[in-house]
Amino acid sequence: MGRVIEVNELSKVYGDKTAVRNLSFTVRPGQVTGFLGPNGAGKTTTLRMLLGLISPTTGTTAIDGRPFRERPRGLRHVGALLDAGDVHGGRTATAHLRALARSNHIPRPRVDEVLHEVGLAEVARRRIAGYSLGMRQRLGIATALLGDPPVLLFDEPLNGLDPEGVLWVRGLFRRLAAEGRTVFVSSHLMTEMENTADHLIVIGRGQLIAAESLTDFAARGTRLTVTVRTPDSTKLSTVLTTEGASVHLQDDDRLTVTGLPAARIGELAFQHRLMLHELTTRSASLEEAFMELTADSAEYLAGEPR
């Protein structure tokens, strides 16, 4: 069912601004691949080049070995949600999807199927102008699913969705990947990718930062920290600093330690006859790894308050 997405040495230049620079990666079927990057990283520009909506300055894109522009009746090959607001507000959801079904030679009953699947069956004959943002997102997802395609691209699909909608989308992506489809999801919501994605493509300033499993990305993105609670926090802090650790004293006499593993901290405390009430290793979250690895790639950085 699934097809491979290939991006090879892709670049896009607008005047004196380079939106995407020599970008190469592969997205494979059977898993949810998250596409992450700070604002201005080039994610949407890359997706638009994949879909043939804009032409690259240099480089190539292919889906199942061919540029998307070369495929007639494209919704049967690739389903995409780029901008849920880019829909004629005067139409009903049913009319909108029927027009797309006709132009892509998709059987008419499929329209009712996808409207039911995304939870819009009861409002399918209302004008889209009266839809909430979450309802428009669901309609955009219905559009992507309409041709039952093997490849699906979603740009910020969770915008405007309530918690129930977020859970539904998460399950939908998992199911589509389990069916062997290629699922590529662009999002700035790190915690959501932590719950949804199997693999990550991370970019910054239009360049590739990482292409690996979510687990590997989180593990290499930052050092482990160890939380230590002791009645002798000042003395233990001195001991650990002497050993090369970085130590930060919290208000409740807890120490946050980086640079030494928990086992070594415990040995040093024992050697110096210091009592420990807590010794806990804390691994990095995906968001912490992302912030650390993309810190130099963010287009806009907030300064310290004055």
Secondary structure by P-SEA (a helix, b strand, c coil): cbbbbbbcbbbbbcccccccccccccccccbbbbbbbccccaaaaaaaaaaccccccccccccccccccccccccccbbbbcccccccccccaaaaaaaaaaaaccccaaaaaaaaaaccccccccccccccaaaaaaaaaaaaacccccbbbbccccccccaaaaaaaaaaaaaaaaabbbbbbbbccaaaaaacccbbbbbccccccccccaaaaaaacbbbbbbbbccaaaaaaaaaaaabbbbbbccccccccccccaaaaaaaaaaacccccbbbbbbbcaaaaaaaaacccccccccccc
